Amino acid sequence: MTSHYDKGYEKAAHLYDIFDNKDNINFFLHFASEAAEIIDIGAGTGRIAIPLAQKGITVFCVEPSPAMRREFVRKLSARPHLSKNIRIMEGDAMSFDFGRTFPAAFLSATFDHFLDDDERIASLTNIARHLQPQGRLIFDVFLGLMKNSSLSPAGEYKEGNKEYRRFVGGKLIPGNRKETILIFETFESGTLIERIEERSLVGIIDRENLHKLLKKTGFEVQQELSNYDRTAFKRDDKLLIIEAMKK
């Protein structure tokens, strides 16, 4: 990965929660409640892990980004009673090692950051190694990446005299990858006080290849959904959410 790329939020981790408003907490809570303890891979700022821990679930978190981990720790410092339910580890899906197995693992908005089949196989193999027999892997992947997209508004938020705006764009590059561009602007009393540009890479994969990789790494697909309200996946849906079982 070339030097001008990062994981997407190294400079803007403090703004991540403002714009990541996916309604998926209850979706992951459903699976976590059945498991009692889970691995959250690519845990980010703890947006999912903290609500799960508040429900008494033990969450082992893996996050490669120092900026995201710092934001996670900052949020957790305001909730010290949750420290017994959350463990945060530096690492990525390919290399993390807890030295034990779990009943379930989650990847939320993480799978797209595996850039090729080698990374996908290494990640899935390592995750399978950490799952108990019949353990569940729950993850989402965005299938609608296969086109260029011009920079366009992707959310705004107001709080007091501050206003936050985000813009997203991207272009296809060789190797089944896409360069994603994120621009964040912060205004105070109408004056621009911060502008951040982030560039990252995501990998493009189709459903057929995804199924092959899951089978190769010892998983069996249990269900496919297209939304966090558990709508069944249909051909041409852009979001694919998979529940897979370790065979």
N, C-alpha and C positions, 0 to 999 in steps of 0.2 A: 504494500500500500504506500503510495507516494506521500511525501511529508505534508502536503497541503490538505490532506484529508484527515479527519478525526472520526470519532465515534458518533458525532452528530450534535453533542451537547456539552463539549468541553468548556466552551465559553459561556454557554447559556443555561447551565444546569439550574441556576436560581430561577429561571423562567419556565422550566419544564412543566411543573404542575399546573401552571396557569392555562396552558394550551392543551395538555393531555387530558381531555375530558371524556374519554371513552367510558361508556356505561357498562363496565365489566367487573366491578368489584363483587357483586352478588353472584355473577357467573363463576368466578374462581372460588368464591366462598363455598358454593355448592360442593365442589370437588374437594376442597380443603377440609370441610366439615366431616366428610366421609373418611379422610385420611388421618386427621388429628395433627399430623406434622408433614411438612412438604419442603421441597427445594424450590426456591424462586430464582431462576437463572436469568441474569440481566435484570436484576431487581430495581435498578435505577435509583430513584429518590425514595423508594419504599412506598410508592403510591398504592400498591396492592398489598405489600407485606404488612404495613402498619395496621390497616383495618382488619386483616386476618388475625394478627396478634391480639388485637383488641377483643376478638371473639374467643381467645384462649388457645388458638392454634400456634404451634411452634413452627417458626419459619426460618430455614437456613438459606441465607441470601448470598448470591454470587453476583458481583458487579465489577467489570473491568475498568470503568472510568473513575479516575480519582475525583473529578469534579462532582460526579453523581453521588459517589460514596460520601463525600463531604456534606452534600445537601441532605442525604439520608441521615447521617449522624446528627446534623443540626436539628432536624425534625424530631429525631428520637430523643435528643437531650431534653426536649420539652415534655417528654412522656417517659420518664425514667422507670415507671412501673412496668413498662413493656420490655425492658432489657432482658428479662428472664426468658422471653418468648422469641427473641430475635437474635440471630447470629449473622454478622456480615463478614463475608470473605472476599478478599481481592482475588480476581481470577476471571477466566472466561469459560464458556461451555466446553471447550476442548480439553482444558487442563485442570479444572477444579478437582479437589480430592478431599472428601469428608471422611474417608476411611470407613464408611458404613453404608447401609442401604436404607431406602425410604419407600413409603407406599405410593408417593406421587411426586411429580416434578412439573413445574410450570415454566413456559417461555411466553412472555407477553411482549409483543412488538420487538422480538429479538431474532427470530429465525431469518428474517429478511437480511440481517447483517452478516449471515454466513455467505461468503462471496462465491464459493464454488462447491462442487461435490466433495472435494477432499475435506474442506472445512465442515460440511454438513455431516459426512460420514464420521469424522473424528468426534464431532459434538454429540451426535446421536449414540455413538458407541460408548462414550464416556458417561452420558446420561443413563444409558441402559445398565451400565456397570453399577450405578448408584441406586437402581430400582430393585425392589423385591420382586420375586416371581409374581406375575399378574399386576405389577405396579403400573400406574397410569402416568402417561405423559400427555399434557394438555398444552397445545400451542396454536398460535394463529400465524398465518402467512398471507401476504397481500399479493394476489395474482394479477392485479391490475397495474403492474409496473411497466409493461412492455410498450411504452410510448413516451415520446418527449412531452414535456409539459412546461409551458411558459410560467415565469414567476407571477404569482397571483395571490391575493389576500387569502389567508387561512386562519382567521380568528382575530378578534380584538377583545380586550377586557379593560374595564375601568374600575378604579378603586381610589376613592377620594379625588385628589387633584392629579392622579397619575393615570395614564392610558398606555396600554401595551398592545402592540400590533405584531402579527406574524405574517410572513409571506413565504410561499413554498414553490419551488420549481425543480425541474430535473431534465437531464438529457441522457439518452442511451449512449453507452460506450462499448467498445469491443469486449468480448468475453462474457456475454450475458450479464452485464452489470449496468447499473444506472447511477449517475452522479446526482445526488440530492443536494439542493441548495436551500438553506433556511436563513431568512433574514428576520431579525427581531428589532423592533424599534420601541423605545420607551420615551414617553412625553411627560413632562411635568408642567402643569398650568399652560399647556399648549406648546411648550418648547421642547424640541428633541434633545434629550440628555444622554441617550445611549443608543448606539446602533451596532448590532452584532451580526456578522455573517459566518455561518457554519457550512462547511462542505463535507459530505460523507459519501461513502459508497454502499450500495445495497446490491444483493445478488438476485437475479431473476431465475425463477424455477417454475415449471408447470406441474400440474397435479399428477400427471402420469409418472414423471420422474420422482416426485416426492414419495409416491406410493412405493416405487422400486427401492428407494433409499431406506425407507422405514422397514420394509421386508428384509433387506440386506443386513440391517443392524439389529434384527431380532424383535421388531415390533409388529403388531397386528392392529389395523385400524378398526376401532369400535364404532365410531360415528363421525360424521362430517356435518358441520354446521356453517351457516353463512352470516350469523349474527349472534350477539351475546344474549339475545332473548331465546336462543336455542332453535331458531328457524333452520329447517333442513337445508343443506347445501344443494344448489341446482347448477347445472352447467351454465357457464358465463357469469356466475357470481364472482365479484372481485375479491371478497374476503373469504378465506377458507380457515375454519377452526376445526382442529382435529383432536379427538380423543383416541390415543393409541395405547395398547396394552403390551407390556413386556411378556413375550412368550416364554 
